[in-house]
Amino acid sequence: MTAPMQVDYDDVLRVWREADEVEEIAHAWLFDHLMPIGGDPAGPAYEGWTLLSALAAQTRRLRVGLLVTSNRFRPPAMLAKIATTVDIVSGGRLDFGIGAGSRPDHPLARREYEAHGLPYHDFAHSVGSLDEACTVIRRLWTETEPFDFDGTYVRLTGAYGNPKPVQRPYPPIVIGGRSSATLRVVARHADVWNIPGGDLEDAVRRSALLDRYCAEIGRDPAAITRSMHLQVAYDRPQATRDAIRGALAAGFPHLVLGLPAPYPARVARWVAEELIAH
């Protein structure tokens, strides 16, 4: 994962092109923030989906995605169209990451809503609208006739998606989050569930809770791949290797390694040799 803040486009493109040639690396990710959430608050930050489309066009093998899209930023029907476009540009390599949106207690994340004229509703609204967004997006990707949708948070008239994504029935849905309410949405909609690393015991507890929510609605918990984001420390590779081993042992086989900027030369090869191979 290369967070597209405090970096230049050429820096990110270099790393993704390198990673595309490293078979041990299966997927590459951006995040979805409109302003920096770390470092210089006035520094550069790129819009995630636009950048993802550009990178998808310049890679051939990697699966690509945003970890994760803020459902607060874009109406779901528009997001479905954007994601379809990226899936087509990539030749069917999109993993569709989505979440409820930034935490209200993160001031650098919260400010981007006011700065861009975007509403910031309460948590119940954000989770409820995420659930409806996932429903609408899947329907736009799969249904062959226009439909109306009259939800609590989302209302559409004559909704229809054309073209459809390359992937059938639709790109894998990756939902990020750790709250109980979000995990219920994960149980209903996700193919992959992602949680930030750091507190492995909490991640295991949350995974067990997800199992329970799946059982309540009659879904096989094994149908949802467990994913974890782990931050890389260039100067402490052993610590990162230990975190990888711990996540794998705890039942999280889908790992996203966050690369701090600035990116060293040949960093993708370094990840393969120093972190994955061990």
N, C-alpha and C positions, 0 to 999 in steps of 0.2 A: 504494500500500500504506500502510495506516495501522496501525502496530503498536499493539495495544490495551493499552498500558501507560503509566502516568504521564499518563493523559488521562481525561476523563469520557465517559460514553456519549453525552451530547449533542454533544460535540465530534466524535466519530467520525460520528455520524448526520448532522450538518451537512455534513461533507465528502462523505459518500457521496451525500446528496441533491443536493448541488451537482454532483458528478461525473456523476450520472445524467442531468443536463440538458446535459452537454457531450459532443457527439457524437464529438469527437476521442478521448475516453477510452473504451476498449472494455471494460475489466475492472477490478475492485477487489478488494483482498486484505487479509486479516488474517494474523497469525501464530498459532502454537500453543504458547504458554508459559503456565504456571500461576502464575508469579511473574515480576517484572521481571528482565530480563537487561541492563538499562541504567538509569542514574539511581539514585534512591533504592531500595535493595533492599527496603524495607518499603512502597513505593508500591503503587498499585492496578494490577492486571492482570486482564483479563476472560477468561473461558473462551471459546475461539475459536469453536467450533461453535454454542454457544448464541447468541453475539453475531451470528454469520453468519446464522442463521435470522431473527433480528429485523431485520437490515439487508436481507435478501432480501425480507422482507415489505413494506419501505418504499421499495423501488426498483422500477423497471419495465423497465429496459433493460440495465443493466450485467450482464456475466457476473461471478460472484462465487466466491470460494474462499479457502482457507487456504494460505499459502505457508510451509511445508507442514505438514500434520498429522504429529505425532510418532506413529509406529506403536507406540511404547512405552506410550502413554497408555491406549489403549482396545483391547479385544479386537476382531479384525477383523470378526466377524459383527455386533457391536454398532455398529462404525463404519459398516458398509455400511447398516444401518438408519438411522443418524443422517444419513448423506449422502443417502440416498433421500428422507428427510423434507425436507431443505433443497432438493433438486432440485424436489420437488413444490411447496413453499412459493414458490419462485422462478419457477415456471412453466417449468422446464427451462433454467435459466441457470447451473447449477453447473459449475465446473471442479474436479475432485476432486484436490486436492494432497495428496501423502503423501511421507514420507521415513523414513529409518531411525531418526531421533531425535537428540537433542542430542549435541554433541561431548563426550567425557569430559574434555577439557581446558578446558572453559568452566565455571568454578566456579559462576557465577550461574545457569547452565542446569542443572548437575548437582544443585544443592541441591533443586530442585523435586520430584525423585523421592523423596528421603527424606522431604521435608516432607509429601508426599501418600501415603506408604506404597506407592509404586510400585517394582517391581524394576528394577534397572539392570544388564542383562547385558552381556557383552563384545561387541566389534564384530562378530565372526563370527555371533553369535546375532542381533544386531539386523538384519544384512543378510539372513540366511537367513529370519528371520521376516517381513521385509518382502516377500520374494519369495513366500512362502506366503500372506501376507495379500492381496497383489494377486490371486493366483489365486482365493482364496476369495471375495473381494469381487466380482470379475467374475462368478463362478458364481452368487452370490446375486442379482445384478442381472439375470441372463439365464435361468437354468434354471427350468423350470416344474414340476419335481418335487423333493421333498426328497432330500437326498444326505448321505452321510457323507464326512468328510475325515479321513484319518489321516496327518498330516504329521509332520515332525520337531519342529516348534514349535507347530503349530495342529492341534487335534483337535476335530471337530464330529460330532454325531450328529443326524440328522434335520434338517439345516440347510435353511432355506427362507426366501426373501425375498418378502414380500407386504405392501404394494404394490411394484411395480417403479418405477424412476425414470421420469420423463417422457421423458428423452432415450433414444434407441435407437441402438445396442444398450445403451449406458450413457453416463454423463457422461464427457467426456474426462479421462484420467488424466494428471496432472502430477506427475512425480517429481523431487524436488530432491536434489542431492548432487553430489559431485565425485570420490569415491573410485572406484578401478577396480572394486571389487566391486559398488558401487552402480550403476555404469554398465552392468554386465551385467544387473542387474534392470531398468534403464531400457530396454535393448535388447529385453527380453522383453515388457514390459508397458506402457510409456509411450506416450502420444500427444504429450506435451510434456515436454521435459527442461529444468529450470531450474538455473542455477548463479549463485552470487553474483558480482557484478562486482568490479572492482578489479585483477585480474591478467588482462588480456585475452589475453596470449600463452598463459597456462596454460589459459584457457577454450577457446582454439582447439585446443590440444593434446588436451584432454579430449574435444572434439567429434570430432576425428579418431579418437580411441580408441573412441568410441561407434560411429562408422561401421564400424570393424573388427569390433566385437562384433556389430553387426547383420549384417554379411556372414557371420560365422561361423555364425549360426543361420538364414541365408537370408531375412532381413528387409530390406526396402528402407530404407536410412538416411533417405531423404527423407520417410518416413512419420512421423518424429519431429520436431516443430517445436522449434527451439532457442530457449530463453528465458533472459533475464538480468535479475537484480535490480540496479538502480542507485540509489544513495542521492542524493537531491536536496539541493543546497546553495542555500538561498533567496538568500544574499548573493553567490553565484558562479554565476549561471545559465549563463554561457559554459562553465564547466567541466562542468556537467551536459550541455549541448548537445554538447560534444566527446565525452563518454562515450557518448551516444546514437548519434552518428555512427559512432564506433568499433565499437560493438556491431553496428550494422546492417551495416557493411562487412565485419565478420568472420563474418556469417552467422547472427546472432541477431535475428530479426525480431520476436520476442515479448518486449516490454520491460515490466518492472514498476518503477515509479518510487517509491522509498521516501520518504515525506513525514515529516520530523522534526516532533515536537510541540514547542511549541504550534503549531497550524495557523493561518496568517494568514487574514483574511477573504478570501473569494472565491479560495481557494487552487486549487481545481480549474480555474477559468477562467484563473488565472495559469499553471498548468501547460500548458494548451492554447496560450495566446498566447505565452509566453516559452520554452517547451521544445519542444513538439510542432510548432508552426507554423514554427519555424526549422529 
